[in-house]
Amino acid sequence: MHVSIIRMFVLCCFILTATAFLACNDDSDPAVDGDTEVETTEDGDDEEEQTEEDTADEDIAMDQEPDPEPEAEPEEEINPNAKYCEELGLPIREFSEENVGSTLYATAENFTIPTRKGDWEFAREWSGCENYLFIQDMPKQARDWPDDLWDRDVDDLLNAIPDNTHVFFCSNIYNADNRTAALDAIDVEVQTNLLMKTPEEREDLERRIHIATWNCTSMDNVIGDINETVGWGIGIDRFQRIRYIGSYADPGRYNAAKQWFAPNLSMAANEAKYYNFEYEREERLLAQDATVLPVFTGEVLKDPGWAGEKGYAEVTFPDADTMAGFDSMELDLYLGCDGDGEYGTCPAWDYLVHMYICDKEEPDTCNVEFGRWITTYHREGRWVHDVSAMMPLVKDGGTRRFAFYTQQPYEVKLSIRLFNSSKDARPEESHFLFSGGGFGPEYNDKYEPITIAIPSDAVKVELASVITGHGMESPGNCAEFCNTTHHFTVNDTETVIDFPWIGDDLGCMKQVSEGTVPNQYGTWWYGRSGWCPGKEAPITLTDVTDMVTPGQDAVIEYHGLFNGQPYPNGGARIDMKSWLVISR
């Protein structure tokens, strides 16, 4: 059915529904229109007649002391939305009135929004398993385009939002008539989408889609305050924290005149997907029973002059016996903006940042990479990722020195998490193998085979690597946007690491549910060579246990290729660190 026909059908339905509603809700007194009916008994006598015997019985009953009624137990207050959490298999979280405010990450206080379905009160509707997006028609990040944000993509948004997400359409228009027209238009778009759904889907979406009737910036509550002062659009996550909606730019809508990408309303769904990822991550962390070792606790670190200036911190690990009880290690990094964030305060570019462990005997030498991340475009971020392969470097415990490097200024909060996840074996040896370098015709010339003795009691042997490609050289736009292949041979058996999502314009956006910070103010969506802006550079583990023999030497070789050949030109770069990790 053509969309315009569907919209006309929806409008007709609105009119017919309104007419029927008025007819069914006539306020006139029925006694005025005709005689009042008198209810009769089966014998035809009026029920109002009463015999003397009946009256006497009533008098006797009034003289008797009535039996005392049992005192009713107070009803337990039940969250009205608990059933939706139960249906989704998600936990309920109680509404909080602590640390409320109107800044990023503050707890959202109670507020009421007038909608076309009536007043919507946050505290009453809060479930703790749902997200909330408040989307303006003219937010700051989409005002310089000829089309209003609401003019298209409504269907895509409603199809993309997670099942536990509410959307509030809230207009910035002050003129009441013009605002009503804008709300009518978005209402038709929503109703048209709902016609395409099953009855169950329609009922669910109708509960979660809201059209606010008041101006976004004039509401006397936290939503109005933030829309007025910040203007980006607002999210509230499952922790009840205030968030900002990021860029709506769509990689498929490049505008040559503006040299940028036009907005797409459905990009807002990425925010809710990320909120769900964050909640699930926190649930996982709480279940770990981890020993947490702070490294940096909010210091602003930077090296704007590219002088190699690092920040340093000392960390005291538990003793060796205690360390032997852990089989897993993670790094927990938060990069906050040196200000109120986000756009205009957070650094602009997707740069590499590194954590290094310093030499135990020479603590001023800090060149062994312990963790790697790529920063966001203009947004804050937090990442927790596994670095258990590095555990052999700290297994003896005691005090160790660490360094952190960032070119752009960030408020750095970094900790090391040690815990036991009941693995079959614990990493006890880590042998450094190969690093990368300039990716050109001579890239592979420097690599020689490495021989490592495999202990007789080894239970598992793994190849660990962190590989990211950089530079935009021809051919292939290498090495950031080309699929380089990395060939590791263990005792003549080859294993290959490559990056098949290269060439997918949404390759990194598809990883939002895995921790990529969404809706950055740059080309964050594109799949890249081993990395994404706003995400950790993960350690890739390849089990090579079957390729080695305990008690004998293993020979490891490596070479990197592009399209099966050495890369023909200079200028590209491969940042690589690799180890052979032995677990007992």
Residue pairs with C-beta under 8 A, 6 or more apart in sequence:
3 192
6 192
6 195
7 188
7 192
9 195
10 188
10 191
10 192
10 195
11 188
13 191
14 191
30 36
38 46
38 47
38 48
39 47
40 46
40 47
41 47
79 85
79 92
79 126
79 127
80 124
80 125
81 125
81 126
81 127
81 129
81 130
82 92
82 127
84 127
84 129
84 130
84 164
84 207
85 91
85 92
85 127
85 128
85 129
85 130
88 129
88 163
88 164
90 129
90 164
91 128
91 129
91 283
92 127
92 128
92 129
93 127
93 128
93 129
93 238
93 239
93 240
94 128
95 110
95 123
95 126
95 128
95 240
96 107
96 240
97 107
97 109
97 110
98 107
99 106
99 107
100 106
100 107
100 108
100 109
101 107
101 109
101 242
102 222
102 225
102 226
102 229
102 242
103 242
103 340
104 242
104 243
104 244
104 340
104 341
104 342
104 380
105 241
105 242
105 243
106 241
106 242
107 240
107 241
107 242
108 122
108 222
108 236
108 240
108 241
108 242
109 222
110 121
110 122
110 123
111 121
111 122
111 219
111 221
111 222
111 223
112 119
112 120
112 121
112 122
112 221
113 119
113 120
113 122
113 168
113 170
113 210
113 212
113 214
113 219
113 221
113 223
114 120
114 212
114 213
114 214
115 168
115 210
115 211
115 212
115 213
116 183
116 187
116 210
116 211
116 213
117 210
117 211
120 168
120 210
122 236
126 240
128 238
128 240
129 164
129 238
130 164
130 165
130 166
130 208
130 238
131 162
131 164
131 165
131 166
131 235
131 236
131 237
131 238
131 271
131 272
131 275
131 276
132 165
132 166
132 168
132 235
132 236
133 161
133 165
133 166
133 167
133 168
133 233
133 234
133 235
133 245
133 268
133 271
133 272
134 168
134 170
134 212
134 216
134 223
134 227
134 233
134 234
134 235
134 236
135 149
135 167
135 168
135 169
135 170
135 233
135 245
135 265
135 268
136 149
136 170
136 171
136 172
136 216
136 227
136 231
136 233
137 148
137 149
137 150
137 169
137 170
137 171
137 172
137 173
137 182
137 186
138 148
138 149
138 172
138 173
139 149
139 172
139 231
139 232
139 233
139 245
139 248
140 230
140 231
140 232
141 232
141 233
141 246
141 247
141 248
141 263
141 343
141 521
142 149
142 248
142 263
144 258
145 258
145 262
145 263
147 262
148 182
149 248
149 263
149 265
150 169
150 182
150 185
150 186
150 189
150 265
152 265
153 264
153 265
153 266
154 186
154 189
154 190
154 193
154 265
155 189
155 192
155 193
155 196
156 264
156 265
156 266
157 167
157 265
157 266
157 268
157 269
158 167
158 190
158 193
158 205
158 209
159 193
159 266
160 266
160 269
161 167
161 208
161 268
161 269
161 272
162 269
162 272
162 273
162 276
163 204
164 272
164 276
165 208
165 269
165 272
166 208
166 209
166 210
167 208
167 209
167 210
167 268
168 210
168 211
168 212
169 183
169 186
169 190
169 209
169 210
169 211
169 212
170 212
170 214
170 216
170 223
170 227
171 179
171 182
171 183
171 212
171 215
171 216
172 215
172 216
172 217
172 227
173 179
173 182
173 215
174 215
174 218
179 215
183 211
183 213
186 211
187 211
190 209
190 211
193 205
194 202
194 205
194 206
195 202
197 205
212 219
216 223
216 224
216 227
217 224
217 227
217 228
217 231
218 224
218 228
219 227
222 242
223 234
226 234
226 242
227 233
227 234
230 244
232 244
232 245
232 246
232 342
232 343
233 244
233 245
233 268
234 242
234 243
234 244
234 245
235 242
235 243
235 244
235 245
235 271
235 272
235 275
236 242
236 243
237 243
237 275
237 278
237 279
238 275
238 276
238 278
238 279
239 278
239 279
239 282
243 271
243 275
244 341
244 342
245 268
245 271
245 519
246 267
246 270
246 271
246 342
246 343
246 379
246 518
246 519
246 520
246 521
247 263
247 267
247 343
247 519
247 520
247 521
248 263
248 264
248 265
248 267
248 268
248 519
249 260
249 261
249 262
249 263
249 264
249 267
249 521
250 261
250 262
250 263
250 264
250 267
251 261
251 505
251 506
251 523
251 525
251 526
252 261
252 264
252 505
253 261
253 262
253 263
253 264
254 260
254 261
254 262
255 261
255 262
267 518
267 519
268 519
270 509
270 512
270 518
270 519
271 518
271 519
273 512
273 513
273 518
274 512
274 513
274 517
274 518
276 513
277 512
277 513
277 514
277 515
278 382
281 384
281 515
285 332
285 384
285 417
288 417
288 419
288 421
289 419
289 420
290 330
290 417
290 418
290 419
291 318
291 326
291 417
291 418
291 419
292 332
292 415
292 416
292 417
292 418
293 315
293 316
293 317
293 415
293 416
293 417
293 418
294 315
294 414
294 415
295 313
295 315
295 355
295 402
295 404
295 414
295 415
295 416
296 311
296 313
296 404
296 412
296 413
296 414
297 413
298 336
298 411
298 412
298 413
299 311
299 411
299 412
300 338
300 409
300 410
300 411
300 412
301 310
301 311
301 404
301 405
301 406
301 409
301 410
301 412
302 309
302 406
302 407
302 408
302 409
302 410
303 309
303 310
303 405
303 406
303 407
304 407
304 408
304 409
306 407
308 405
309 405
310 356
310 366
310 403
310 404
310 405
311 403
311 404
311 405
311 412
312 358
312 366
312 401
312 402
312 403
312 404
313 401
313 402
313 404
314 399
314 400
314 401
314 402
315 399
315 400
315 401
315 402
315 416
316 398
316 399
317 323
317 394
317 397
317 398
317 399
317 400
317 418
318 397
318 418
319 397
319 398
320 395
320 396
320 397
322 397
323 391
323 394
323 395
323 396
323 397
323 418
324 395
324 426
325 420
326 391
326 418
326 419
326 420
326 426
327 388
327 391
327 420
327 421
327 422
327 423
327 425
327 426
327 427
328 386
328 388
328 391
328 418
328 419
328 420
328 421
328 423
329 386
329 387
329 388
329 390
329 391
329 394
329 416
329 417
329 418
329 419
330 384
330 385
330 386
330 387
330 388
330 416
330 417
330 419
331 355
331 370
331 371
331 383
331 384
331 385
331 387
331 414
331 415
331 416
331 417
331 536
332 382
332 383
332 384
332 414
332 415
332 416
332 417
333 355
333 371
333 373
333 382
333 383
333 384
333 412
333 413
333 414
333 536
334 380
334 381
334 382
334 411
334 412
334 413
334 414
335 353
335 373
335 375
335 376
335 380
335 381
335 382
335 406
335 410
335 411
335 412
336 380
336 410
336 411
336 412
336 413
337 345
337 346
337 347
337 380
337 410
337 411
338 345
338 409
338 410
338 411
339 345
341 379
341 380
342 378
342 379
342 380
343 378
343 379
343 521
344 378
346 376
346 378
346 379
346 380
347 375
347 378
347 408
347 409
347 410
348 377
348 378
348 408
348 521
348 522
349 375
349 377
349 408
349 522
350 374
350 375
350 376
350 377
350 520
350 522
350 524
350 533
350 534
351 374
351 375
351 406
351 407
351 408
352 372
352 373
352 374
352 375
352 468
352 575
353 372
353 373
353 374
353 375
353 404
353 405
353 406
353 407
353 410
354 369
354 371
354 372
354 373
354 404
354 405
355 369
355 370
355 371
355 372
355 402
355 403
355 404
355 414
356 366
356 367
356 368
356 369
356 370
356 402
356 403
356 404
356 405
357 366
357 368
357 370
357 390
357 393
357 394
357 400
357 401
357 402
358 364
358 365
358 366
358 368
358 400
358 401
358 402
358 403
359 365
359 366
359 368
360 400
363 401
366 401
366 402
366 403
368 393
369 466
369 577
370 387
370 390
370 393
370 402
371 385
371 387
371 536
372 466
372 468
372 536
372 537
372 575
373 383
373 535
373 536
373 537
374 468
374 531
374 532
374 533
374 534
374 535
374 537
375 381
375 406
375 408
375 410
375 533
375 534
376 517
376 520
376 524
376 533
376 534
377 520
377 521
377 522
377 523
377 524
377 533
377 534
378 520
378 521
378 522
379 517
379 519
379 520
379 521
379 534
380 517
381 517
381 534
383 515
383 535
383 536
384 417
385 515
385 536
385 538
385 539
386 538
386 539
387 539
388 427
389 427
389 430
389 462
389 464
389 539
389 541
389 579
389 581
390 430
391 426
391 427
391 428
391 430
392 427
392 428
392 429
392 430
392 581
393 430
394 400
395 428
404 412
404 414
406 412
423 583
424 459
424 460
425 459
425 460
425 583
425 584
426 583
426 584
427 581
427 582
427 583
428 582
428 583
428 584
429 455
429 581
429 582
430 464
430 579
430 580
430 581
430 582
431 450
431 452
431 579
431 580
431 581
431 582
432 577
432 578
432 579
433 450
433 463
433 556
433 558
433 578
433 579
433 580
434 447
434 450
434 558
434 576
434 578
435 576
435 577
435 578
436 467
436 560
436 573
436 574
436 575
436 576
436 577
437 443
437 446
437 573
437 574
438 570
438 571
438 572
438 573
439 469
439 471
439 478
439 479
439 484
439 560
439 562
439 567
439 572
439 573
439 574
440 566
440 567
440 568
440 569
440 570
440 571
440 572
441 566
441 567
441 568
441 569
441 570
442 566
443 560
443 566
443 567
443 574
444 559
444 560
444 566
447 557
447 558
447 559
449 555
449 556
449 557
450 555
450 556
450 557
451 553
451 554
451 555
451 556
452 553
452 554
452 556
452 580
453 552
453 553
453 554
454 461
454 548
454 549
454 550
454 551
454 552
454 553
454 554
454 582
455 550
455 551
455 582
455 584
456 550
456 551
457 550
457 584
458 545
458 548
458 550
458 582
458 583
458 584
459 545
459 583
459 584
460 543
460 545
460 582
460 583
461 543
461 544
461 545
461 547
461 548
461 554
461 580
461 581
461 582
461 583
462 541
462 542
462 543
462 544
462 545
462 580
462 581
462 583
463 488
463 490
463 495
463 541
463 542
463 544
463 556
463 578
463 579
463 580
463 581
464 539
464 540
464 541
464 542
464 578
464 579
464 580
464 581
465 486
465 488
465 497
465 539
465 540
465 542
465 576
465 577
465 578
465 579
466 530
466 537
466 538
466 539
466 540
466 575
466 576
466 577
466 578
467 486
467 497
467 529
467 530
467 540
467 574
467 575
467 576
467 578
468 528
468 529
468 530
468 531
468 537
468 574
468 575
468 576
469 478
469 479
469 480
469 482
469 484
469 499
469 528
469 529
469 530
469 531
469 572
469 573
469 574
469 575
470 479
470 480
470 529
470 572
470 573
470 574
470 575
471 478
471 479
471 480
471 571
471 572
471 573
472 478
472 480
472 481
473 479
473 569
473 570
473 571
473 572
474 569
475 482
475 562
475 568
475 569
476 482
476 562
476 563
478 484
478 529
478 562
478 567
478 572
479 529
479 562
479 567
479 572
479 573
479 574
480 528
480 529
481 502
481 503
481 526
481 528
481 529
482 502
482 529
482 562
482 572
483 498
483 499
483 500
483 502
483 503
483 529
483 562
484 498
484 499
484 529
484 560
484 561
484 562
484 567
484 574
485 496
485 497
485 498
485 560
485 561
485 562
485 564
486 496
486 497
486 498
486 558
486 560
486 574
486 576
487 494
487 495
487 496
487 558
487 559
487 560
487 561
488 494
488 495
488 496
488 497
488 542
488 556
488 557
488 558
488 578
489 495
489 556
489 557
489 558
490 544
490 547
490 548
490 554
490 555
490 556
491 547
491 548
491 554
491 555
492 555
493 544
493 547
495 542
495 544
497 540
497 542
499 527
499 528
499 529
499 530
501 507
501 508
501 510
501 527
502 527
502 528
502 529
503 527
504 510
504 526
504 527
505 525
505 526
505 527
506 525
506 527
507 525
507 526
507 527
507 528
507 532
508 516
508 524
508 525
508 526
508 527
508 528
508 532
508 533
508 535
509 516
509 518
509 524
509 525
511 532
511 535
512 518
515 535
515 536
516 524
516 532
516 533
516 534
516 535
517 524
517 533
517 534
517 535
518 524
520 533
520 534
522 533
523 533
524 532
524 533
524 534
530 537
531 537
541 581
544 580
547 554
548 554
554 580
556 580
558 578
560 574
560 576
561 567
